[in-house]
Amino acid sequence: MFNKPFSNVLAGLALVAWALMVSVAATAAPAAGGAERLRLYLEGLRTLRAEFAQTTVSADGRSKLEAQGTFYLQRPGKFRWVYRKPAEQVIVADGSRVWLYDAQLQQVSHQSQENALRGTPALVLSDTGPLDKHFSIRDLGEKGGRQWVQLSPKSDESEVKRIELGFSGDRLENVEMEDAFGQITRFRFSQVERNPVLDAALFQYRPPPGMDVFQSN
C-alpha cells in the first residue's frame, strides 16, 4: 500500500522534477524576476535527464540519509527516478499510475497517478497553466555565490512547505526542500541534459514475474 512516507517521497521528487525543468532559466532572462525566468524556460521543454545526489535530514537533525541516482522526465506528467545508493529503488510515473519498486523488499506498489499526487506540487507536471497558479514565487537574491528563488505551494493540502532553487550561472545546482514535518531534503545535480531523446520504455513499468505487488486505487 502507499503510505505517508511514500507520499512524502512523491511530493518531494515530483517537485524536484519540476525544479529541474527550469535548470537554466537564468540564461533565458538574466534580468527577469524569478517567476518570469521560470516561465520562459518551460517554453519548449519536452524531456530532461540528470544525475543527482540527495541528502535528507530529520526535523531534529539527528538522522541523515544520503542517496544517489538518475532522473528522467518527459512532459507532460511522466518521470522516472532510479536510486542506486544506498539501495536500489525505482519510482515511475507513466501518466496514469505511479509505480514504486523496492529491490530490498522485493515488492512493487502502484496507485493511480491522480490519487498518488493529489495535494502535492507534482500536479504542475501535467498542468500547462501559469506557475503562480501553484506557487508563490519570490526572489531571494544571492547567497553562497548562487542566485536563489523560493517557491511556496499555494495548496493547503501540500505536504511540501517550501522549496528553494540555487542557480549558478546557467545551471540549477541545488534544490532545498522543507516538508510539513520539518524534514529537509537537499539535491545537487550534475550532467543535466535538456530535451534529450529518451526511450519511451523508461516511463513504463511491468513487475517481474513472482514479485509481490500491492495495488491501491
TIBAGU-98395 format. One line per 5 residues: number of its first residue (from 1); for each residue x, y, z of N, C-alpha, C. Coordinates in nm, 4 decimals. Example, Ala and Ser with C-alpha at 12.3 -4.5 7.8 and 13.67 -1.06 7.14 Angstrom:
2
1 = 1.3190 -0.5690 0.7800 1.2300 -0.4500 0.7800 1.3200 -0.3300 0.7800  1.2850 -0.2250 0.7080 1.3670 -0.1060 0.7140 1.2900 0.0030 0.7870
This chain:
217
1 = 0.0839 -0.1199 0.0000 0.0000 0.0000 0.0000 0.0873 0.1248 0.0000  0.0298 0.2329 -0.0479 0.1013 0.3593 -0.0437 0.0809 0.4184 0.0943  0.1911 0.4531 0.1631 0.1800 0.5069 0.2966 0.2237 0.6522 0.2977  0.2181 0.7132 0.4150 0.2531 0.8545 0.4263 0.3974 0.8820 0.3853  0.4961 0.8017 0.4318 0.6332 0.8276 0.3877 0.6479 0.8239 0.2363
6 = 0.5817 0.7282 0.1684 0.5937 0.7212 0.0242 0.5288 0.8423 -0.0410  0.4160 0.8866 0.0152 0.3516 1.0071 -0.0356 0.4447 1.1259 -0.0253  0.5181 1.1340 0.0856 0.6151 1.2430 0.1024 0.7252 1.2337 -0.0027  0.7715 1.1120 -0.0309 0.8737 1.0939 -0.1333 0.8227 1.1443 -0.2671  0.7002 1.1072 -0.3019 0.6434 1.1514 -0.4290 0.6336 1.3021 -0.4367
11 = 0.5873 1.3628 -0.3276 0.5754 1.5082 -0.3264 0.7090 1.5740 -0.3523  0.8108 1.5234 -0.2831 0.9428 1.5834 -0.2987 1.0039 1.5596 -0.4338  0.9994 1.4341 -0.4809 1.0610 1.4023 -0.6087 0.9923 1.4738 -0.7232  0.8607 1.4803 -0.7192 0.7897 1.5457 -0.8282 0.8167 1.6949 -0.8303  0.8281 1.7546 -0.7136 0.8580 1.8972 -0.7099 1.0002 1.9230 -0.7571
16 = 1.0920 1.8362 -0.7192 1.2287 1.8497 -0.7700 1.2311 1.8288 -0.9213  1.1487 1.7356 -0.9696 1.1389 1.7169 -1.1142 1.1012 1.8470 -1.1820  1.0053 1.9138 -1.1250 0.9641 2.0421 -1.1822 1.0760 2.1444 -1.1705  1.1457 2.1446 -1.0596 1.2566 2.2385 -1.0433 1.3642 2.2166 -1.1489  1.3913 2.0893 -1.1797 1.4906 2.0601 -1.2818 1.4501 2.1145 -1.4176
21 = 1.3210 2.1255 -1.4425 1.2751 2.1752 -1.5708 1.3142 2.3207 -1.5933  1.3527 2.3902 -1.4874 1.3872 2.5317 -1.5021 1.5364 2.5521 -1.4783  1.6155 2.4495 -1.5089 1.7540 2.4479 -1.4654 1.8455 2.5513 -1.5285  1.8106 2.6081 -1.6433 1.8959 2.7134 -1.6976 1.8148 2.8391 -1.7239  1.7178 2.8620 -1.6408 1.6296 2.9765 -1.6593 1.7034 3.1089 -1.6517
26 = 1.8107 3.1143 -1.5747 1.8824 3.2403 -1.5604 1.9356 3.2907 -1.6937  1.9739 3.1982 -1.7818 2.0223 3.2380 -1.9128 1.9084 3.2907 -1.9997  1.7910 3.2323 -1.9861 1.6789 3.2710 -2.0709 1.6387 3.4161 -2.0492  1.6488 3.4635 -1.9262 1.6074 3.6006 -1.8967 1.6857 3.6516 -1.7777  1.8128 3.6910 -1.7961 1.9007 3.7242 -1.6848 1.8518 3.8415 -1.6012
31 = 1.7713 3.9300 -1.6584 1.7277 4.0468 -1.5823 1.5869 4.0299 -1.5272  1.5223 3.9176 -1.5585 1.3845 3.8975 -1.5176 1.3757 3.8512 -1.3742  1.2553 3.8668 -1.3164 1.2317 3.8164 -1.1828 1.2179 3.6658 -1.1839  1.2082 3.6074 -1.0639 1.2042 3.4628 -1.0536 1.0913 3.3987 -1.1316  0.9692 3.4495 -1.1163 0.8551 3.3893 -1.1836 0.8700 3.3951 -1.3348
36 = 0.9188 3.5060 -1.3867 0.9307 3.5221 -1.5315 1.0386 3.4318 -1.5894  1.1534 3.4200 -1.5245 1.2590 3.3361 -1.5808 1.2221 3.1890 -1.5736  1.1459 3.1492 -1.4715 1.0983 3.0117 -1.4672 1.0007 2.9857 -1.5813  0.9097 3.0794 -1.6040 0.8104 3.0637 -1.7100 0.8770 3.0528 -1.8471  0.9753 3.1375 -1.8712 1.0416 3.1386 -2.0007 1.1122 3.0069 -2.0303
41 = 1.1735 2.9491 -1.9291 1.2470 2.8258 -1.9538 1.1548 2.7082 -1.9838  1.0363 2.7087 -1.9259 0.9436 2.5991 -1.9503 0.9014 2.5905 -2.0963  0.9058 2.7042 -2.1662 0.8652 2.7058 -2.3058 0.9589 2.6179 -2.3894  0.9034 2.5204 -2.4577 0.9824 2.4342 -2.5447 1.0476 2.3161 -2.4759  1.0297 2.3041 -2.3435 1.0912 2.1917 -2.2735 1.0057 2.0668 -2.2898
46 = 1.0679 1.9570 -2.3341 0.9958 1.8319 -2.3560 1.0488 1.7185 -2.2674  1.1813 1.7055 -2.2587 1.2409 1.5964 -2.1817 1.3611 1.6478 -2.1028  1.4025 1.5681 -2.0054 1.5167 1.6056 -1.9228 1.5796 1.4805 -1.8639  1.7117 1.4855 -1.8456 1.7853 1.3791 -1.7785 1.8903 1.4414 -1.6893  1.9121 1.3859 -1.5683 2.0131 1.4399 -1.4772 2.0565 1.3345 -1.3773
51 = 2.1811 1.3464 -1.3315 2.2296 1.2695 -1.2168 2.2018 1.3508 -1.0911  2.1776 1.2837 -0.9789 2.1504 1.3571 -0.8561 2.2162 1.2917 -0.7358  2.2473 1.3764 -0.6376 2.2893 1.3317 -0.5049 2.1912 1.3937 -0.4066  2.1355 1.3139 -0.3197 2.0290 1.3575 -0.2295 2.0705 1.3373 -0.0841  2.0418 1.4372 -0.0019 2.0634 1.4269 0.1427 1.9354 1.4679 0.2133
56 = 1.8866 1.3836 0.3023 1.7652 1.4132 0.3782 1.7994 1.4130 0.5266  1.7610 1.5214 0.5948 1.7907 1.5375 0.7374 1.6586 1.5496 0.8130  1.6453 1.4754 0.9232 1.5231 1.4788 1.0023 1.5044 1.6144 1.0678  1.3822 1.6408 1.1124 1.3495 1.7704 1.1710 1.4348 1.8021 1.2929  1.4728 1.6991 1.3699 1.5549 1.7225 1.4892 1.7050 1.7200 1.4574
61 = 1.7392 1.6938 1.3309 1.8793 1.6943 1.2902 1.9580 1.5720 1.3331  1.8916 1.4733 1.3903 1.9634 1.3580 1.4449 1.9887 1.2476 1.3437  1.9077 1.2387 1.2407 1.9278 1.1326 1.1424 1.9444 1.1912 1.0029  2.0276 1.1247 0.9240 2.0581 1.1728 0.7898 2.0656 1.0545 0.6944  2.0054 1.0722 0.5768 2.0070 0.9690 0.4743 2.0641 1.0280 0.3456
66 = 2.1605 0.9578 0.2850 2.2201 1.0036 0.1598 2.1897 0.9031 0.0503  2.1643 0.9537 -0.0708 2.1289 0.8668 -0.1827 2.1798 0.9274 -0.3127  2.1937 0.8414 -0.4140 2.2388 0.8855 -0.5465 2.1606 0.8114 -0.6533  2.1488 0.8739 -0.7706 2.0804 0.8066 -0.8792 2.0658 0.8927 -1.0020  1.9708 0.8531 -1.0876 1.9461 0.9202 -1.2153 1.7980 0.9523 -1.2266
71 = 1.7706 1.0674 -1.2869 1.6333 1.1141 -1.3025 1.6028 1.1379 -1.4501  1.4805 1.0998 -1.4925 1.4343 1.1229 -1.6294 1.2965 1.1884 -1.6240  1.2718 1.2793 -1.7176 1.1428 1.3476 -1.7232 1.0947 1.3558 -1.8670  0.9658 1.3327 -1.8854 0.9016 1.3582 -2.0146 0.7710 1.4295 -1.9882  0.7573 1.5487 -2.0451 0.6346 1.6245 -2.0258 0.5298 1.5818 -2.1280
76 = 0.4007 1.5806 -2.0859 0.3558 1.6133 -1.9508 0.3391 1.4888 -1.8635  0.3738 1.5040 -1.7374 0.3342 1.4096 -1.6354 0.4037 1.2751 -1.6267  0.5199 1.2569 -1.6918 0.5903 1.1293 -1.6806 0.7305 1.1529 -1.6251  0.7707 1.0689 -1.5285 0.9071 1.0782 -1.4777 0.9520 0.9432 -1.4229  1.0823 0.9294 -1.4103 1.1418 0.8062 -1.3576 1.2604 0.8433 -1.2699
81 = 1.2587 0.7994 -1.1437 1.3705 0.8168 -1.0512 1.4328 0.6797 -1.0271  1.5611 0.6679 -1.0531 1.6325 0.5424 -1.0309 1.7354 0.5648 -0.9208  1.7110 0.5073 -0.8044 1.8057 0.5156 -0.6931 1.9011 0.3971 -0.7001  2.0317 0.4261 -0.6978 2.1332 0.3209 -0.6965 2.1912 0.2997 -0.5570  2.2068 0.4072 -0.4804 2.2606 0.4017 -0.3456 2.1687 0.4818 -0.2527
86 = 2.1497 0.4377 -0.1285 2.2120 0.3226 -0.0607 2.1469 0.1894 -0.0972  2.0286 0.1919 -0.1619 1.9620 0.0682 -0.2025 1.8886 0.0936 -0.3333  1.8702 -0.0115 -0.4104 1.8037 0.0032 -0.5391 1.6550 0.0279 -0.5198  1.6060 0.1326 -0.5847 1.4645 0.1661 -0.5803 1.4305 0.2420 -0.7079  1.3128 0.2158 -0.7633 1.2703 0.2817 -0.8859 1.1291 0.3360 -0.8658
91 = 1.1071 0.4616 -0.9034 0.9748 0.5228 -0.8997 0.9426 0.5709 -1.0401  0.8301 0.5238 -1.0949 0.7912 0.5583 -1.2315 0.6496 0.6146 -1.2324  0.6336 0.7325 -1.2921 0.5014 0.7893 -1.3201 0.4810 0.7759 -1.4700  0.3813 0.6956 -1.5110 0.3637 0.6667 -1.6533 0.2547 0.7500 -1.7191  0.2012 0.8477 -1.6448 0.0932 0.9304 -1.6962 -0.0426 0.8839 -1.6503
96 = -0.0498 0.7614 -1.5990 -0.1742 0.7045 -1.5492 -0.1607 0.6529 -1.4066  -0.0482 0.5825 -1.3814 -0.0240 0.5275 -1.2491 0.1186 0.5579 -1.2054  0.1411 0.5518 -1.0744 0.2752 0.5677 -1.0176 0.3164 0.4343 -0.9567  0.4371 0.3889 -0.9942 0.4893 0.2592 -0.9520 0.6122 0.2783 -0.8640  0.6197 0.2020 -0.7568 0.7371 0.2016 -0.6696 0.7898 0.0594 -0.6591
101 = 0.9150 0.0402 -0.7050 0.9811 -0.0888 -0.6919 1.0899 -0.0786 -0.5876  1.0859 -0.1660 -0.4870 1.1856 -0.1702 -0.3811 1.2578 -0.3038 -0.3891  1.3849 -0.2995 -0.4324 1.4605 -0.4230 -0.4522 1.4856 -0.4957 -0.3205  1.5074 -0.4190 -0.2140 1.5381 -0.4806 -0.0847 1.4183 -0.5588 -0.0315  1.2986 -0.5038 -0.0477 1.1772 -0.5707 -0.0011 1.1221 -0.6685 -0.1035
106 = 1.1759 -0.6610 -0.2262 1.1268 -0.7452 -0.3362 0.9756 -0.7299 -0.3541  0.9326 -0.6034 -0.3628 0.7911 -0.5786 -0.3829 0.7691 -0.4534 -0.4669  0.6493 -0.4460 -0.5258 0.6086 -0.3337 -0.6088 0.4751 -0.2804 -0.5570  0.4626 -0.1493 -0.5464 0.3367 -0.0852 -0.5119 0.2972 0.0062 -0.6269  0.1672 0.0177 -0.6531 0.1244 0.1124 -0.7553 -0.0127 0.1688 -0.7222
111 = -0.0350 0.2892 -0.7704 -0.1564 0.3640 -0.7397 -0.1849 0.4577 -0.8561  -0.3109 0.4967 -0.8725 -0.3419 0.5912 -0.9794 -0.2612 0.7183 -0.9581  -0.2142 0.7752 -1.0681 -0.1311 0.8951 -1.0584 -0.2091 1.0105 -0.9969  -0.3372 1.0199 -1.0301 -0.4191 1.1282 -0.9758 -0.4238 1.1217 -0.8239  -0.4462 1.0018 -0.7697 -0.4530 0.9872 -0.6248 -0.3166 0.9984 -0.5589
116 = -0.2144 0.9403 -0.6221 -0.0798 0.9410 -0.5637 -0.0251 1.0815 -0.5503  -0.0582 1.1681 -0.6461 -0.0002 1.3021 -0.6477 -0.0958 1.4095 -0.5974  -0.2155 1.3711 -0.5582 -0.3116 1.4706 -0.5104 -0.2571 1.5422 -0.3865  -0.2694 1.6742 -0.3864 -0.2225 1.7528 -0.2730 -0.0735 1.7763 -0.2729  -0.0040 1.7385 -0.3809 0.1391 1.7634 -0.3915 0.1660 1.8565 -0.5091
121 = 0.2790 1.9259 -0.5071 0.3149 2.0129 -0.6194 0.3431 1.9371 -0.7477  0.3369 1.8031 -0.7424 0.3588 1.7235 -0.8629 0.2590 1.7558 -0.9723  0.1447 1.8075 -0.9351 0.0415 1.8359 -1.0333 0.0881 1.9344 -1.1392  0.1881 2.0147 -1.1072 0.2368 2.1118 -1.2045 0.2968 2.0436 -1.3263  0.3388 1.9178 -1.3124 0.3985 1.8462 -1.4249 0.3005 1.8283 -1.5395
126 = 0.1726 1.8153 -1.5084 0.0739 1.7908 -1.6131 -0.0176 1.9101 -1.6354  0.0148 2.0212 -1.5755 -0.0664 2.1420 -1.5886 0.0129 2.2457 -1.6660  -0.0471 2.2996 -1.7698 0.0220 2.3997 -1.8511 -0.0180 2.5416 -1.8148  -0.0888 2.5563 -1.7039 -0.1309 2.6893 -1.6613 -0.0150 2.7697 -1.6047  -0.0417 2.8943 -1.5633 0.0630 2.9817 -1.5099 0.1269 2.9225 -1.3844
131 = 0.2566 2.9496 -1.3660 0.3281 2.8979 -1.2497 0.2676 2.9471 -1.1195  0.2238 3.0727 -1.1195 0.1724 3.1271 -0.9935 0.0348 3.0722 -0.9582  -0.0182 2.9837 -1.0421 -0.1401 2.9119 -1.0049 -0.1096 2.8144 -0.8924  0.0112 2.7607 -0.8911 0.0507 2.6590 -0.7941 0.1401 2.7127 -0.6824  0.2178 2.8181 -0.7118 0.3199 2.8629 -0.6179 0.3198 3.0145 -0.5994
136 = 0.3576 3.0557 -0.4802 0.4034 3.1924 -0.4585 0.5536 3.1892 -0.4848  0.6022 3.2764 -0.5729 0.7412 3.2731 -0.6167 0.8111 3.4004 -0.5729  0.9260 3.3833 -0.5064 0.9957 3.5002 -0.4511 1.1455 3.4890 -0.4769  1.2049 3.5980 -0.5269 1.3497 3.6031 -0.5433 1.4160 3.6210 -0.4068  1.5172 3.5410 -0.3779 1.5883 3.5506 -0.2504 1.7232 3.6193 -0.2644
141 = 1.7613 3.6531 -0.3895 1.8895 3.7195 -0.4102 2.0054 3.6218 -0.4089  2.1250 3.6738 -0.3906 2.2457 3.5918 -0.3970 2.2876 3.5427 -0.2588  2.3269 3.4172 -0.2547 2.3765 3.3573 -0.1306 2.4718 3.2451 -0.1677  2.5928 3.2498 -0.1144 2.6905 3.1460 -0.1417 2.7304 3.1372 -0.2873  2.7301 3.2502 -0.3558 2.7686 3.2513 -0.4962 2.6615 3.2025 -0.5912
146 = 2.5397 3.1840 -0.5420 2.4290 3.1383 -0.6253 2.3101 3.2337 -0.6128  2.2306 3.2385 -0.7189 2.1061 3.3134 -0.7167 1.9939 3.2180 -0.6747  1.9161 3.2600 -0.5729 1.8150 3.1713 -0.5165 1.6733 3.2222 -0.5420  1.5838 3.1271 -0.5681 1.4413 3.1546 -0.5865 1.3645 3.0608 -0.4936  1.2637 3.1139 -0.4263 1.1836 3.0318 -0.3357 1.0437 3.0099 -0.3919
151 = 0.9960 2.8858 -0.3852 0.8608 2.8501 -0.4253 0.7855 2.8024 -0.3019  0.6676 2.8593 -0.2799 0.5826 2.8174 -0.1679 0.4511 2.7669 -0.2255  0.4205 2.6369 -0.2128 0.2955 2.5832 -0.2676 0.1735 2.6541 -0.2095  0.0771 2.6815 -0.2950 -0.0442 2.7501 -0.2506 -0.1483 2.6537 -0.1953  -0.1395 2.5270 -0.2320 -0.2385 2.4296 -0.1873 -0.2286 2.4048 -0.0381
156 = -0.3417 2.4091 0.0299 -0.3450 2.3794 0.1735 -0.3171 2.2324 0.2007  -0.3317 2.1479 0.0983 -0.3107 2.0041 0.1143 -0.1667 1.9625 0.0872  -0.0843 2.0560 0.0442 0.0520 2.0211 0.0079 0.1315 1.9738 0.1283  0.2119 1.8683 0.1067 0.2989 1.8183 0.2120 0.4362 1.8824 0.2059  0.4552 1.9743 0.1110 0.5803 2.0486 0.0992 0.5568 2.1920 0.1446
161 = 0.6406 2.2382 0.2357 0.6257 2.3728 0.2902 0.6925 2.4774 0.2024  0.8136 2.4469 0.1559 0.8859 2.5419 0.0711 0.9903 2.4665 -0.0087  1.0319 2.5280 -0.1200 1.1444 2.4760 -0.1967 1.2257 2.5936 -0.2458  1.3576 2.5816 -0.2361 1.4478 2.6877 -0.2806 1.5400 2.6337 -0.3880  1.5527 2.7089 -0.4977 1.6356 2.6699 -0.6115 1.7583 2.7583 -0.6157
166 = 1.8761 2.6975 -0.6256 2.0012 2.7722 -0.6308 2.0654 2.7615 -0.7681  2.0745 2.8751 -0.8405 2.1313 2.8790 -0.9757 2.2744 2.9304 -0.9722  2.3610 2.8627 -1.0454 2.4974 2.9105 -1.0651 2.5152 2.9336 -1.2145  2.5181 3.0606 -1.2538 2.5237 3.0927 -1.3958 2.4008 3.0400 -1.4657  2.4207 2.9519 -1.5645 2.3079 2.8990 -1.6407 2.2649 2.7606 -1.5938
171 = 2.3033 2.7217 -1.4727 2.2724 2.5877 -1.4242 2.1990 2.5918 -1.2907  2.1052 2.4996 -1.2763 2.0464 2.4738 -1.1459 2.1352 2.3724 -1.0759  2.1992 2.4117 -0.9670 2.2919 2.3219 -0.8983 2.2361 2.2668 -0.7681  2.1473 2.3417 -0.7035 2.0994 2.2995 -0.5724 1.9487 2.3193 -0.5588  1.8854 2.2267 -0.4906 1.7458 2.2406 -0.4503 1.7363 2.2012 -0.3037
176 = 1.6704 2.2836 -0.2249 1.6456 2.2510 -0.0840 1.4965 2.2553 -0.0586  1.4430 2.1495 -0.0006 1.3004 2.1388 0.0232 1.2726 2.1102 0.1707  1.1731 2.1769 0.2248 1.1278 2.1500 0.3618 0.9850 2.1008 0.3557  0.9572 1.9856 0.4204 0.8208 1.9348 0.4200 0.7446 1.9818 0.5429  0.6191 1.9446 0.5502 0.5316 1.9922 0.6572 0.5739 1.9431 0.7948
181 = 0.6628 1.8428 0.8002 0.7082 1.7868 0.9273 0.8453 1.8406 0.9679  0.8968 1.9369 0.8907 1.0260 1.9965 0.9239 1.1456 1.9216 0.8701  1.1230 1.8148 0.7951 1.2331 1.7396 0.7353 1.2895 1.8178 0.6173  1.4226 1.8230 0.6054 1.4895 1.8968 0.4985 1.5529 1.7984 0.4006  1.5238 1.8154 0.2724 1.5847 1.7335 0.1678 1.6599 1.8253 0.0725
186 = 1.7854 1.7913 0.0479 1.8698 1.8709 -0.0427 1.9141 1.7846 -0.1605  1.9086 1.8435 -0.2806 1.9531 1.7777 -0.4017 2.0633 1.8595 -0.4675  2.1623 1.7892 -0.5188 2.2660 1.8518 -0.6013 2.2698 1.7767 -0.7341  2.2675 1.8523 -0.8453 2.2540 1.7920 -0.9769 2.3808 1.8052 -1.0584  2.3979 1.7095 -1.1495 2.5109 1.7137 -1.2429 2.4677 1.6487 -1.3736
191 = 2.5423 1.6762 -1.4801 2.5154 1.6175 -1.6119 2.3699 1.6367 -1.6550  2.3176 1.7578 -1.6348 2.1799 1.7879 -1.6720 2.1697 1.8035 -1.8240  2.0786 1.7300 -1.8878 2.0559 1.7373 -2.0324 1.9135 1.7836 -2.0601  1.9004 1.8891 -2.1391 1.7692 1.9414 -2.1769 1.7280 1.8837 -2.3121  1.6058 1.8316 -2.3193 1.5467 1.7754 -2.4410 1.6291 1.6644 -2.5070
196 = 1.6835 1.5698 -2.4282 1.7483 1.4550 -2.4916 1.6422 1.3605 -2.5490  1.6830 1.2733 -2.6403 1.5933 1.1692 -2.6900 1.5903 1.0570 -2.5870  1.4722 1.0288 -2.5325 1.4583 0.9271 -2.4284 1.3731 0.8110 -2.4786  1.4111 0.6914 -2.4398 1.3361 0.5714 -2.4749 1.2020 0.5730 -2.4019  1.0932 0.5516 -2.4760 0.9597 0.5517 -2.4158 0.9470 0.4470 -2.3060
201 = 1.0281 0.3411 -2.3127 1.0216 0.2338 -2.2133 1.0626 0.2812 -2.0737  1.1346 0.3934 -2.0657 1.1729 0.4472 -1.9349 1.0513 0.4819 -1.8505  0.9409 0.5161 -1.9161 0.8224 0.5620 -1.8449 0.7127 0.4558 -1.8428  0.7552 0.3307 -1.8528 0.6659 0.2159 -1.8401 0.7236 0.1244 -1.7327  0.6353 0.0558 -1.6612 0.6855 -0.0394 -1.5622 0.5991 -0.1648 -1.5629
206 = 0.6646 -0.2790 -1.5689 0.5971 -0.4081 -1.5610 0.6663 -0.4908 -1.4527  0.5955 -0.5262 -1.3461 0.6578 -0.6046 -1.2382 0.7094 -0.7380 -1.2890  0.8265 -0.7793 -1.2433 0.8806 -0.9094 -1.2817 0.7901 -1.0220 -1.2319  0.7850 -1.1349 -1.2998 0.7046 -1.2481 -1.2551 0.7428 -1.2909 -1.1143  0.6437 -1.3222 -1.0339 0.6684 -1.3690 -0.8984 0.6885 -1.2598 -0.7960
211 = 0.6900 -1.1341 -0.8390 0.7098 -1.0222 -0.7470 0.5820 -0.9955 -0.6688  0.5927 -0.9654 -0.5387 0.4780 -0.9217 -0.4605 0.4338 -0.7843 -0.5087  0.3061 -0.7726 -0.5452 0.2542 -0.6463 -0.5995 0.1363 -0.6009 -0.5144  0.1392 -0.4753 -0.4694 0.0339 -0.4166 -0.3886 -0.0295 -0.3026 -0.4677  -0.1608 -0.3075 -0.4831 -0.2320 -0.2082 -0.5629 -0.3278 -0.1285 -0.4763
216 = -0.3319 0.0020 -0.5018 -0.4288 0.0899 -0.4381 -0.5029 0.1628 -0.5492  -0.6121 0.2296 -0.5178 -0.6914 0.2981 -0.6200 -0.6148 0.4111 -0.6844
